[in-house]
Amino acid sequence: MAYKKSDHYDEQLKEQYHEAFHKILDGIGEDTSREGLVKTPDRAAKSMMFLTQGYQQDAAAILRSAMFKEDYSEMVLVKDIELYSLCEHHMLPFFGKAHIAYIPNGYIVGLSKIPRIVDVYARRLQVQERLTIEVRDIIQETLHPLGVAVVIEAQHLCMMMRGVQKQNSVTTTSAFTGEFRNEETRSEFLRLISSKLH
């Protein structure tokens, strides 16, 4: 039996994207009838729908689906969370890692939900600064912890492939609430994300 991949997309939206990508290929002078490009508008449409699916997802609902009462009140840290997003200025990728911690205040959340909410916001047109704040705020507003810390380190292809063309630059953003505004707690968090414990 031949392999058949099954994906589900909004067909009306996919058709709009398909037409748009077809026009782009025509506009740059490509021959959209040649073998290598015949299916490109369809593939690009599906790719764009996947990369922007965060608009249809609810990060708060994801967190609430796995909240558990627990007396634990020390730092919970999930670090080195891979992220991939599209910058809203050039629609080119930026990619890197997020490090996220919170101090529970009666509730903990399933650990897999933290990377999932990163994906929710990363799979939208973004700037790294806003992405950092959105992840921080949704954890604070949903779990009501004693504090939240988020650090994102990323490389931006809009800086690497075009513009200033600096291939080795890394952008770091951070956002803190509650106990992480305390220098001692924030320093512990920053020390932990810099260390190799595994």
PLY file of the C-alpha trace (Angstrom):
ply
format ascii 1.0
element vertex 198
property float x
property float y
property float z
element edge 197
property int vertex1
property int vertex2
end_header
0.00 0.00 0.00
1.33 3.45 -0.92
2.01 5.99 1.85
-0.67 8.68 2.08
-0.30 11.65 4.37
-3.52 13.16 5.69
-3.73 16.82 6.71
-6.81 18.88 7.47
-6.97 22.53 6.40
-9.61 25.19 5.91
-10.08 24.68 2.18
-11.34 28.21 1.47
-8.39 29.80 3.23
-5.96 27.39 1.60
-7.28 28.39 -1.82
-6.75 32.09 -1.02
-3.16 31.41 0.06
-2.62 29.22 -3.01
-3.64 32.05 -5.34
-1.46 34.54 -3.46
1.65 32.35 -3.66
0.94 31.65 -7.34
0.93 35.43 -7.98
4.19 35.84 -6.07
5.90 33.17 -8.20
4.56 34.81 -11.37
5.70 38.21 -10.10
9.32 37.14 -9.61
9.37 35.77 -13.16
9.15 32.05 -12.43
7.46 29.50 -14.64
4.75 28.05 -12.40
4.11 25.24 -14.86
7.56 23.69 -14.50
7.80 20.45 -12.57
9.52 21.80 -9.47
6.97 24.58 -8.98
3.65 23.01 -9.97
2.80 22.06 -6.37
4.69 24.91 -4.67
1.69 27.26 -4.19
-0.23 24.44 -2.48
2.74 23.46 -0.31
3.43 27.09 0.62
-0.23 27.61 1.50
-0.22 24.62 3.85
3.09 25.71 5.34
1.77 29.21 6.08
-1.38 27.79 7.66
0.74 25.55 9.91
3.15 28.33 10.86
0.28 30.67 11.84
-2.05 28.16 13.51
-1.53 29.88 16.85
-4.26 32.38 15.94
-6.81 29.56 16.28
-5.48 28.27 19.63
-6.28 29.32 23.20
-3.22 29.30 25.45
-5.24 29.85 28.64
-7.45 26.84 27.85
-4.33 24.72 27.32
-3.00 25.68 30.75
-6.37 25.20 32.47
-6.67 21.70 30.98
-3.81 20.47 33.19
-3.91 22.52 36.41
-3.53 20.53 39.62
-3.78 21.58 43.26
-0.40 21.18 44.91
1.33 22.69 47.95
4.70 22.92 46.20
5.92 26.54 46.31
9.47 26.40 44.98
10.63 27.33 41.50
9.52 25.17 38.56
11.76 25.68 35.53
11.43 24.36 31.98
14.41 25.45 29.93
15.74 25.04 26.41
12.27 25.00 24.84
12.80 25.14 21.08
10.78 27.79 19.30
10.25 28.78 15.69
8.31 31.85 14.63
7.89 34.34 11.78
8.82 37.98 12.28
5.94 40.26 11.43
8.15 42.80 9.64
9.57 40.56 6.90
7.77 37.24 7.46
11.13 35.54 7.78
11.80 32.96 10.52
13.37 33.56 13.87
14.28 30.60 16.06
15.87 29.82 19.37
15.06 28.72 22.90
12.76 29.83 25.68
13.45 29.36 29.38
10.37 29.63 31.60
9.94 29.40 35.36
7.12 30.00 37.79
6.62 29.71 41.55
3.33 27.92 42.27
0.71 29.44 44.50
-1.58 26.48 45.15
-1.56 25.12 41.59
0.96 23.50 39.31
0.51 22.81 35.60
1.43 19.78 33.51
4.96 20.39 32.28
4.15 19.70 28.62
1.70 22.61 28.62
4.47 25.18 29.00
6.14 24.35 25.65
2.68 24.14 24.09
1.83 27.72 25.04
5.18 28.85 23.61
4.08 27.27 20.32
0.66 28.96 20.49
2.24 32.42 20.52
5.24 31.56 18.34
2.94 30.31 15.57
1.70 33.81 14.88
3.39 36.75 13.18
5.57 38.01 16.00
8.29 40.18 17.40
10.44 38.53 20.05
9.70 41.24 22.59
5.93 40.70 22.42
6.29 36.92 22.39
8.22 37.11 25.67
5.53 39.26 27.34
2.63 37.15 26.03
4.09 33.92 27.43
4.77 35.58 30.79
1.33 37.14 31.04
-0.71 34.06 30.14
1.03 32.03 32.86
0.55 34.82 35.41
-3.11 35.42 34.51
-4.08 31.73 34.37
-2.10 30.09 37.19
-1.82 33.15 39.49
1.63 32.01 40.66
3.88 33.93 43.05
6.00 34.91 40.05
6.88 34.12 36.44
10.20 34.42 34.60
10.69 34.17 30.84
13.93 34.50 28.87
14.05 33.97 25.10
17.24 33.73 23.06
16.77 33.76 19.29
18.43 34.29 15.94
16.55 36.26 13.30
16.89 35.48 9.62
15.79 39.03 8.79
19.14 40.09 10.29
21.12 37.14 8.96
19.90 36.81 5.35
19.10 40.43 4.52
19.56 43.88 6.05
22.72 44.00 8.17
23.53 40.32 7.37
25.03 39.52 10.77
25.05 35.72 10.97
26.22 35.32 14.56
24.00 37.77 16.40
21.64 36.48 19.10
18.80 38.51 20.60
17.85 37.97 24.26
14.63 39.22 25.84
13.34 38.76 29.38
10.20 39.43 31.40
9.50 38.88 35.09
6.61 39.15 37.55
6.23 38.82 41.31
9.00 37.04 43.19
11.26 37.11 40.13
11.55 40.88 40.50
13.48 40.07 43.66
17.18 40.07 42.80
17.97 36.86 44.70
15.20 34.82 43.02
15.95 36.27 39.59
19.66 35.48 40.03
18.85 31.86 40.93
16.72 31.56 37.78
19.42 33.06 35.56
22.05 30.80 37.15
19.90 27.70 36.54
19.25 28.46 32.88
22.98 28.99 32.34
24.05 25.75 34.06
24.28 22.25 32.60
22.66 19.99 35.19
21.96 17.10 32.82
0 1
1 2
2 3
3 4
4 5
5 6
6 7
7 8
8 9
9 10
10 11
11 12
12 13
13 14
14 15
15 16
16 17
17 18
18 19
19 20
20 21
21 22
22 23
23 24
24 25
25 26
26 27
27 28
28 29
29 30
30 31
31 32
32 33
33 34
34 35
35 36
36 37
37 38
38 39
39 40
40 41
41 42
42 43
43 44
44 45
45 46
46 47
47 48
48 49
49 50
50 51
51 52
52 53
53 54
54 55
55 56
56 57
57 58
58 59
59 60
60 61
61 62
62 63
63 64
64 65
65 66
66 67
67 68
68 69
69 70
70 71
71 72
72 73
73 74
74 75
75 76
76 77
77 78
78 79
79 80
80 81
81 82
82 83
83 84
84 85
85 86
86 87
87 88
88 89
89 90
90 91
91 92
92 93
93 94
94 95
95 96
96 97
97 98
98 99
99 100
100 101
101 102
102 103
103 104
104 105
105 106
106 107
107 108
108 109
109 110
110 111
111 112
112 113
113 114
114 115
115 116
116 117
117 118
118 119
119 120
120 121
121 122
122 123
123 124
124 125
125 126
126 127
127 128
128 129
129 130
130 131
131 132
132 133
133 134
134 135
135 136
136 137
137 138
138 139
139 140
140 141
141 142
142 143
143 144
144 145
145 146
146 147
147 148
148 149
149 150
150 151
151 152
152 153
153 154
154 155
155 156
156 157
157 158
158 159
159 160
160 161
161 162
162 163
163 164
164 165
165 166
166 167
167 168
168 169
169 170
170 171
171 172
172 173
173 174
174 175
175 176
176 177
177 178
178 179
179 180
180 181
181 182
182 183
183 184
184 185
185 186
186 187
187 188
188 189
189 190
190 191
191 192
192 193
193 194
194 195
195 196
196 197
